[in-house]
Amino acid sequence: IEVEKDRKKASELFKEAADEIPDAQLRYAFSLVNNPLVKFDREIFLKYITKAANNNNPTAQYNLGEVYFYGKLNQKKDEKLGIKYLKLAALNDQPKAKKLLQELGING
């Protein structure tokens, strides 16, 4: 079966699923980034990636930790909150979080 890629439709479907499913929350958040078909809304991105992180998704925890620790996406830098999410990700065996904490000299 050949299916045409439809990023806007995919984003809509991820949002529909994102109210209940942590993996969908993460995917919906990332469907908003670098998608020329939807205007990026940092607050919505943060809402859904935070939901996923708080639902124990280690990839979301790592990425949210980076957003806060480094002040990415024009988010106000909050190293303490960033480290909190990076540590949660490391506790959930997220390898990038473990590596970053090690490079920063912070115990996971």
Backbone torsions as a table, in degrees:
resi	resn	phi	psi	omega
1	ILE	NA	130.8	176.6
2	GLU	-102.1	128.1	-178.9
3	VAL	-122.1	131.3	178.2
4	GLU	-75.2	137.6	177.6
5	LYS	-70.4	131.1	179.3
6	ASP	-137.1	91.5	-174.9
7	ARG	-63.3	-37.1	-179.2
8	LYS	-65.5	-44.8	178.9
9	LYS	-64.3	-41.1	178.2
10	ALA	-60.2	-43.7	178.8
11	SER	-61.0	-42.3	178.8
12	GLU	-62.8	-41.2	-179.9
13	LEU	-68.6	-39.4	176.6
14	PHE	-61.8	-41.5	-179.9
15	LYS	-62.9	-42.0	179.3
16	GLU	-59.2	-42.8	-179.6
17	ALA	-78.5	-21.4	-171.0
18	ALA	-67.4	-16.3	179.5
19	ASP	-70.5	-21.7	-174.4
20	GLU	-121.3	-26.6	-167.5
21	ILE	-115.3	116.8	-177.6
22	PRO	-55.2	-40.7	179.3
23	ASP	-63.4	-38.3	178.0
24	ALA	-69.1	-32.8	176.8
25	GLN	-61.2	-45.2	178.3
26	LEU	-64.2	-47.2	-178.5
27	ARG	-63.6	-39.0	177.8
28	TYR	-64.0	-44.6	178.9
29	ALA	-56.1	-46.8	-178.2
30	PHE	-75.0	-19.6	175.8
31	SER	-69.9	-16.0	179.3
32	LEU	-84.7	-18.4	-176.4
33	VAL	-89.4	134.8	177.7
34	ASN	53.5	36.1	176.9
35	ASN	-111.2	108.4	-176.1
36	PRO	-66.1	-12.2	-176.9
37	LEU	-89.5	-13.7	177.6
38	VAL	-129.3	141.3	177.7
39	LYS	-73.4	128.1	-178.7
40	PHE	-67.8	129.5	176.9
41	ASP	-123.1	105.7	-175.4
42	ARG	-59.2	-39.3	-178.1
43	GLU	-63.9	-41.1	177.8
44	ILE	-68.5	-42.0	176.4
45	PHE	-55.6	-50.7	-178.4
46	LEU	-63.9	-37.1	178.9
47	LYS	-58.8	-48.1	-174.7
48	TYR	-79.2	-34.7	178.2
49	ILE	-71.5	-32.1	176.0
50	THR	-68.1	-40.8	175.6
51	LYS	-57.3	-47.5	-179.3
52	ALA	-63.3	-43.3	180.0
53	ALA	-63.1	-43.3	-179.8
54	ASN	-71.9	-15.8	173.6
55	ASN	-95.3	20.6	170.9
56	ASN	72.4	29.6	175.4
57	ASN	-87.8	111.4	-174.4
58	PRO	-64.3	-32.0	177.9
59	THR	-67.0	-41.4	176.7
60	ALA	-65.0	-42.0	179.3
61	GLN	-60.2	-44.9	179.1
62	TYR	-62.1	-50.6	-177.0
63	ASN	-65.6	-39.1	177.5
64	LEU	-66.7	-39.2	175.7
65	GLY	-58.2	-43.2	177.7
66	GLU	-65.1	-41.3	179.2
67	VAL	-56.7	-48.5	-177.9
68	TYR	-75.1	-43.4	-176.1
69	PHE	-62.9	-42.9	-177.0
70	TYR	-98.0	-8.7	-176.4
71	GLY	70.8	38.2	-179.9
72	LYS	-72.0	161.5	177.7
73	LEU	58.1	32.6	-179.4
74	ASN	60.2	22.6	175.5
75	GLN	-81.9	140.1	176.8
76	LYS	-58.9	131.6	-178.6
77	LYS	-65.2	131.6	177.9
78	ASP	-142.6	87.2	-174.7
79	GLU	-60.9	-38.3	-178.8
80	LYS	-62.1	-46.9	178.8
81	LEU	-67.5	-38.2	177.3
82	GLY	-60.1	-45.5	179.7
83	ILE	-64.8	-37.2	177.8
84	LYS	-56.2	-49.7	-178.2
85	TYR	-71.2	-35.2	177.0
86	LEU	-63.9	-40.6	178.1
87	LYS	-65.4	-41.1	176.7
88	LEU	-60.2	-43.5	179.1
89	ALA	-62.2	-43.1	179.7
90	ALA	-63.4	-40.1	177.3
91	LEU	-63.1	-25.2	177.1
92	ASN	-96.0	21.3	174.5
93	ASP	63.4	32.9	175.8
94	GLN	-80.7	111.8	-172.1
95	PRO	-62.5	-37.1	-180.0
96	LYS	-66.5	-36.8	178.1
97	ALA	-66.4	-44.1	178.1
98	LYS	-59.0	-45.2	-178.9
99	LYS	-64.0	-45.6	-178.8
100	LEU	-63.3	-45.0	178.5
101	LEU	-61.5	-39.4	177.8
102	GLN	-63.4	-44.7	179.0
103	GLU	-62.5	-33.0	179.9
104	LEU	-83.4	-6.4	-179.3
105	GLY	73.0	30.1	-178.7
106	ILE	-111.6	130.9	177.6
107	ASN	-73.1	130.3	179.3
108	GLY	-77.6	NA	NA
